[in-house]
Amino acid sequence: MSEHKPVEGRILTLPFMFLGVLGVIGLYFLGVRFADGLGAVANINSGYPWGVWVVYDVVIGTALACGGYALAFVIYVFNKGQYHPLIRPAILASLFGYALGGFGAFFDMGRYWQFYNILMPSNWNFNSVMLEVGLCVMAYILVLVIEFAPALLERMGATGALRWLNKVLFLIIALGLLLPTMHQSSLGSLLIIMGAKVHPLWQSLQLQPLLALLTALTMGFSIVIFEASFSAIGFKRRSETPLLASLGKVIIGLLAVYLVVRLAELVLRGKLGLAFAGDLAGNMFLLEMALFIFPLWVLLSPARRNSGRLLLFAAVSLLFAGALYRFNAFLIGYNPGPGYSYFPSVPELMVTVGIVAIEIMAYLVFVKKLPVLHSAEHA
Amino acid sequence: MKRRDFLKATAGGATAALCGIGTAEARENKEPLENAIGILYDATLCVGCKACVRACKEINGLPPSIMGEDVQYDAARDVSGDTYNVIKVYKNGTSEQKDREVDGFSFAKKSCMHCVDPACVSACPVTALDKNPQTGIVQYNPDTCIGCRNCMVACPYNIPQYEYNDPRGQIQKCQFCNQAGVERISQGLLPGCAEVCPTGATLFGTRRELLEEAKRRLAAKPGEAYTYARGRASDGLHTHDKEAPEYRQHVYGERELGGTQVMHIAGVPLQKLGLPELPERSYASIAEGVQHTLYKGMIAPAIALAGLAFVVKRNTSKADQDDPQSKNSRRPEPNNDRGEP
């Protein structure tokens, strides 16, 4: 028998219907975008061609969806089977996060009806970081669908298909480890070519891919802790704190490497002084650093780490840290020169809010209808 | 993991990463093409008549930009989906004297610089932007463009413009009046802006001859008569003599990010004219160096995939053997005592 079971309960709860309203508003403005053009909804402009749709929906959204990736590393590469109860919900959340990222990239495309051009090898520009990101994200969404398929097949009772899938699953899992390593680092590499437009505090050139990858992993582990904690509260399930606390130990290592590399780059290239300039960029950098360092303080002590509440705070802080790092690099610290400014419009934000709402609704439906969450007692 | 092992791993990882700063396989900046064409914009000759803006719009079929009630002039303030080329003005203090930084003013031109090593071409995933192998013109193909606007964020001069208010919008930029249907360069004609410029402030030529001309002008003694060509740098017939102004000793576009084919000289610092201060090394060369180090021939990803597949197979196969009926054989530890029915 499977260890995963659907959660009991109605689908049409009050929060669910509230999310539905947000979803409808978002879809309305998305309709306006397709009817009248990007400019009718979004505030993106000549100087700021990428707004929240790219930076939140794609760059941050996919990093927040790294739970499945981060956890798969621990389980399948470092062979820590005890984390297995967490993998299925994490894969599901990753699938929705990446689907949002892919959909976000699609409706942000100025010539979306030609998006298939990126699949045609004759068009490929191998110098382009964007090509790697585009192809790799698309491939990974497929991999996530296959990785999640066992939940669907179990529900359908398709034992034959399940057995066949299990034979090749190791290859799919390996791809599920390789592809995010590639595109999450490349999402950082996108910043290199923006050169001097990116504030020196975030323009680490050759180190962009490494810093992006490390923070994507810390965000991946944090989202697993976050989701497991909230599933425990929301669905009145047994808390998984001890399991999550040991996950926190993995984060310590990643965070330590990240901070050493990040700060060393600033010191070696003589840019650290800019952090204390007292301007917006400097202050945002300090805030970002505080959000990275607070979780390290929590996680370093076993007592603090094993407190469910502090652990959750640490995870949330890390999610904000990774998100702010990306916002800072791509938007707040991005300066195309005098005469340009950008702040998202309300309709633009409502599209993002609506799409996230739909994503959460889909997640709720899935965990209530399919064997996703781990049902067994474990300690 | 033991604390000491952890510290070692941390230090090792960080050191390896930092060593990577300088050693990533990098390509050099691209070199200017043998017969690259170009424009030399001399701000000291520009009288701000905007004939170039109008000619550009007419030749390229772009509508005028109207601002407010005044419809007599094209009022474009900046490049946009409707404007490839614009003349701007720098003003300081009392704006008494032309081409002086303090209490003076100067005109400035903004249009595609046709970079020697263009970031937009490097960034475009679908090769919708490319550099003509003969002329070096940075050309655009709307039929392959997916509208990701990576070219826009990559361009150090904010030149490629997406038509935000058109549901079927595309990227618009100067293609040296040589795109399909216009093809003025191929026919031996001048680009619109250089043809109509009354003073030769916008001068057409090969990049090489324009660079020589620019350096000659910078070397001229202020106040002495200098013979300026109109239209084409090599045109010895259509010239006019004028006292050489006091030039800043900087040909903008000679070296910036590997150089540009549209170059600027002026009497005020070039940074005042909207041209950003940039290093010589192109960001395209750095980005491509990183990308090709990681993905050359897809060898590293292939090895990584093989290694991962091996490790995952080893860590999951034991479960298969122990419990062939299991629907959950992905669980790598078959003998854990949690939740086994």
HADDOCK unambig.tbl for C-alpha pairs under 7 A between the chains (distance, minus, plus):
assign (segid A and resid 1 and name CA) (segid B and resid 341 and name CA) 6.99 0.50 0.50
assign (segid A and resid 2 and name CA) (segid B and resid 327 and name CA) 6.42 0.50 0.50
assign (segid A and resid 2 and name CA) (segid B and resid 328 and name CA) 6.46 0.50 0.50
assign (segid A and resid 3 and name CA) (segid B and resid 339 and name CA) 6.54 0.50 0.50
assign (segid A and resid 34 and name CA) (segid B and resid 167 and name CA) 6.20 0.50 0.50
assign (segid A and resid 35 and name CA) (segid B and resid 167 and name CA) 6.14 0.50 0.50
assign (segid A and resid 36 and name CA) (segid B and resid 165 and name CA) 6.66 0.50 0.50
assign (segid A and resid 36 and name CA) (segid B and resid 166 and name CA) 6.38 0.50 0.50
assign (segid A and resid 36 and name CA) (segid B and resid 167 and name CA) 5.07 0.50 0.50
assign (segid A and resid 37 and name CA) (segid B and resid 164 and name CA) 5.93 0.50 0.50
assign (segid A and resid 37 and name CA) (segid B and resid 165 and name CA) 5.13 0.50 0.50
assign (segid A and resid 37 and name CA) (segid B and resid 166 and name CA) 4.99 0.50 0.50
assign (segid A and resid 37 and name CA) (segid B and resid 167 and name CA) 3.68 0.50 0.50
assign (segid A and resid 38 and name CA) (segid B and resid 164 and name CA) 5.24 0.50 0.50
assign (segid A and resid 38 and name CA) (segid B and resid 165 and name CA) 6.49 0.50 0.50
assign (segid A and resid 38 and name CA) (segid B and resid 167 and name CA) 6.95 0.50 0.50
assign (segid A and resid 39 and name CA) (segid B and resid 164 and name CA) 4.48 0.50 0.50
assign (segid A and resid 39 and name CA) (segid B and resid 165 and name CA) 4.98 0.50 0.50
assign (segid A and resid 40 and name CA) (segid B and resid 165 and name CA) 6.44 0.50 0.50
assign (segid A and resid 46 and name CA) (segid B and resid 158 and name CA) 6.95 0.50 0.50
assign (segid A and resid 46 and name CA) (segid B and resid 161 and name CA) 6.11 0.50 0.50
assign (segid A and resid 47 and name CA) (segid B and resid 158 and name CA) 6.25 0.50 0.50
assign (segid A and resid 49 and name CA) (segid B and resid 149 and name CA) 6.36 0.50 0.50
assign (segid A and resid 49 and name CA) (segid B and resid 152 and name CA) 6.41 0.50 0.50
assign (segid A and resid 49 and name CA) (segid B and resid 153 and name CA) 6.34 0.50 0.50
assign (segid A and resid 76 and name CA) (segid B and resid 312 and name CA) 5.27 0.50 0.50
assign (segid A and resid 76 and name CA) (segid B and resid 315 and name CA) 6.11 0.50 0.50
assign (segid A and resid 77 and name CA) (segid B and resid 311 and name CA) 6.10 0.50 0.50
assign (segid A and resid 77 and name CA) (segid B and resid 312 and name CA) 6.13 0.50 0.50
assign (segid A and resid 79 and name CA) (segid B and resid 315 and name CA) 6.09 0.50 0.50
assign (segid A and resid 79 and name CA) (segid B and resid 332 and name CA) 6.80 0.50 0.50
assign (segid A and resid 81 and name CA) (segid B and resid 331 and name CA) 6.43 0.50 0.50
assign (segid A and resid 81 and name CA) (segid B and resid 332 and name CA) 5.40 0.50 0.50
assign (segid A and resid 81 and name CA) (segid B and resid 333 and name CA) 5.23 0.50 0.50
assign (segid A and resid 84 and name CA) (segid B and resid 331 and name CA) 6.35 0.50 0.50
assign (segid A and resid 109 and name CA) (segid B and resid 146 and name CA) 6.28 0.50 0.50
assign (segid A and resid 109 and name CA) (segid B and resid 147 and name CA) 4.85 0.50 0.50
assign (segid A and resid 109 and name CA) (segid B and resid 148 and name CA) 4.94 0.50 0.50
assign (segid A and resid 110 and name CA) (segid B and resid 146 and name CA) 6.46 0.50 0.50
assign (segid A and resid 110 and name CA) (segid B and resid 147 and name CA) 3.86 0.50 0.50
assign (segid A and resid 110 and name CA) (segid B and resid 148 and name CA) 6.22 0.50 0.50
assign (segid A and resid 110 and name CA) (segid B and resid 169 and name CA) 6.44 0.50 0.50
assign (segid A and resid 110 and name CA) (segid B and resid 170 and name CA) 6.92 0.50 0.50
assign (segid A and resid 111 and name CA) (segid B and resid 145 and name CA) 6.75 0.50 0.50
assign (segid A and resid 111 and name CA) (segid B and resid 146 and name CA) 4.58 0.50 0.50
assign (segid A and resid 111 and name CA) (segid B and resid 147 and name CA) 4.53 0.50 0.50
assign (segid A and resid 111 and name CA) (segid B and resid 168 and name CA) 6.69 0.50 0.50
assign (segid A and resid 111 and name CA) (segid B and resid 169 and name CA) 6.96 0.50 0.50
assign (segid A and resid 111 and name CA) (segid B and resid 170 and name CA) 6.96 0.50 0.50
assign (segid A and resid 112 and name CA) (segid B and resid 146 and name CA) 5.88 0.50 0.50
assign (segid A and resid 112 and name CA) (segid B and resid 147 and name CA) 6.90 0.50 0.50
assign (segid A and resid 114 and name CA) (segid B and resid 144 and name CA) 6.94 0.50 0.50
assign (segid A and resid 114 and name CA) (segid B and resid 146 and name CA) 5.47 0.50 0.50
assign (segid A and resid 115 and name CA) (segid B and resid 146 and name CA) 5.21 0.50 0.50
assign (segid A and resid 117 and name CA) (segid B and resid 126 and name CA) 6.73 0.50 0.50
assign (segid A and resid 117 and name CA) (segid B and resid 144 and name CA) 5.99 0.50 0.50
assign (segid A and resid 118 and name CA) (segid B and resid 125 and name CA) 6.98 0.50 0.50
assign (segid A and resid 118 and name CA) (segid B and resid 126 and name CA) 5.80 0.50 0.50
assign (segid A and resid 123 and name CA) (segid B and resid 126 and name CA) 4.74 0.50 0.50
assign (segid A and resid 123 and name CA) (segid B and resid 127 and name CA) 5.72 0.50 0.50
assign (segid A and resid 124 and name CA) (segid B and resid 125 and name CA) 6.17 0.50 0.50
assign (segid A and resid 124 and name CA) (segid B and resid 126 and name CA) 5.09 0.50 0.50
assign (segid A and resid 124 and name CA) (segid B and resid 127 and name CA) 6.48 0.50 0.50
assign (segid A and resid 125 and name CA) (segid B and resid 124 and name CA) 6.96 0.50 0.50
assign (segid A and resid 125 and name CA) (segid B and resid 125 and name CA) 5.32 0.50 0.50
assign (segid A and resid 125 and name CA) (segid B and resid 126 and name CA) 5.78 0.50 0.50
assign (segid A and resid 125 and name CA) (segid B and resid 127 and name CA) 5.58 0.50 0.50
assign (segid A and resid 127 and name CA) (segid B and resid 122 and name CA) 5.66 0.50 0.50
assign (segid A and resid 127 and name CA) (segid B and resid 288 and name CA) 5.43 0.50 0.50
assign (segid A and resid 128 and name CA) (segid B and resid 122 and name CA) 5.57 0.50 0.50
assign (segid A and resid 128 and name CA) (segid B and resid 123 and name CA) 4.63 0.50 0.50
assign (segid A and resid 128 and name CA) (segid B and resid 124 and name CA) 5.86 0.50 0.50
assign (segid A and resid 128 and name CA) (segid B and resid 125 and name CA) 5.17 0.50 0.50
assign (segid A and resid 129 and name CA) (segid B and resid 123 and name CA) 6.54 0.50 0.50
assign (segid A and resid 129 and name CA) (segid B and resid 291 and name CA) 6.88 0.50 0.50
assign (segid A and resid 130 and name CA) (segid B and resid 123 and name CA) 6.66 0.50 0.50
assign (segid A and resid 130 and name CA) (segid B and resid 125 and name CA) 5.46 0.50 0.50
assign (segid A and resid 131 and name CA) (segid B and resid 125 and name CA) 4.41 0.50 0.50
assign (segid A and resid 162 and name CA) (segid B and resid 327 and name CA) 6.93 0.50 0.50
assign (segid A and resid 166 and name CA) (segid B and resid 329 and name CA) 6.88 0.50 0.50
assign (segid A and resid 170 and name CA) (segid B and resid 309 and name CA) 6.19 0.50 0.50
assign (segid A and resid 170 and name CA) (segid B and resid 312 and name CA) 5.73 0.50 0.50
assign (segid A and resid 170 and name CA) (segid B and resid 313 and name CA) 5.37 0.50 0.50
assign (segid A and resid 171 and name CA) (segid B and resid 309 and name CA) 5.49 0.50 0.50
assign (segid A and resid 174 and name CA) (segid B and resid 305 and name CA) 6.23 0.50 0.50
assign (segid A and resid 174 and name CA) (segid B and resid 308 and name CA) 5.18 0.50 0.50
assign (segid A and resid 174 and name CA) (segid B and resid 309 and name CA) 4.90 0.50 0.50
assign (segid A and resid 174 and name CA) (segid B and resid 312 and name CA) 6.55 0.50 0.50
assign (segid A and resid 175 and name CA) (segid B and resid 305 and name CA) 6.64 0.50 0.50
assign (segid A and resid 178 and name CA) (segid B and resid 305 and name CA) 6.24 0.50 0.50
assign (segid A and resid 189 and name CA) (segid B and resid 287 and name CA) 6.99 0.50 0.50
assign (segid A and resid 192 and name CA) (segid B and resid 283 and name CA) 6.56 0.50 0.50
assign (segid A and resid 192 and name CA) (segid B and resid 287 and name CA) 5.57 0.50 0.50
assign (segid A and resid 193 and name CA) (segid B and resid 119 and name CA) 6.49 0.50 0.50
assign (segid A and resid 193 and name CA) (segid B and resid 154 and name CA) 5.51 0.50 0.50
assign (segid A and resid 193 and name CA) (segid B and resid 283 and name CA) 5.01 0.50 0.50
assign (segid A and resid 193 and name CA) (segid B and resid 284 and name CA) 5.62 0.50 0.50
assign (segid A and resid 193 and name CA) (segid B and resid 287 and name CA) 5.87 0.50 0.50
assign (segid A and resid 194 and name CA) (segid B and resid 153 and name CA) 6.14 0.50 0.50
assign (segid A and resid 194 and name CA) (segid B and resid 154 and name CA) 4.56 0.50 0.50
assign (segid A and resid 195 and name CA) (segid B and resid 283 and name CA) 5.75 0.50 0.50
assign (segid A and resid 206 and name CA) (segid B and resid 21 and name CA) 5.74 0.50 0.50
assign (segid A and resid 206 and name CA) (segid B and resid 290 and name CA) 6.37 0.50 0.50
assign (segid A and resid 207 and name CA) (segid B and resid 21 and name CA) 6.64 0.50 0.50
assign (segid A and resid 253 and name CA) (segid B and resid 6 and name CA) 6.91 0.50 0.50
assign (segid A and resid 253 and name CA) (segid B and resid 10 and name CA) 6.58 0.50 0.50
assign (segid A and resid 256 and name CA) (segid B and resid 10 and name CA) 6.61 0.50 0.50
assign (segid A and resid 257 and name CA) (segid B and resid 10 and name CA) 5.40 0.50 0.50
assign (segid A and resid 257 and name CA) (segid B and resid 13 and name CA) 6.65 0.50 0.50
assign (segid A and resid 257 and name CA) (segid B and resid 14 and name CA) 5.57 0.50 0.50
assign (segid A and resid 260 and name CA) (segid B and resid 14 and name CA) 6.41 0.50 0.50
assign (segid A and resid 261 and name CA) (segid B and resid 14 and name CA) 5.59 0.50 0.50
assign (segid A and resid 261 and name CA) (segid B and resid 18 and name CA) 6.70 0.50 0.50
assign (segid A and resid 376 and name CA) (segid B and resid 339 and name CA) 4.64 0.50 0.50
assign (segid A and resid 377 and name CA) (segid B and resid 338 and name CA) 6.64 0.50 0.50
assign (segid A and resid 377 and name CA) (segid B and resid 339 and name CA) 6.00 0.50 0.50
assign (segid A and resid 378 and name CA) (segid B and resid 338 and name CA) 5.34 0.50 0.50
assign (segid A and resid 378 and name CA) (segid B and resid 339 and name CA) 6.79 0.50 0.50
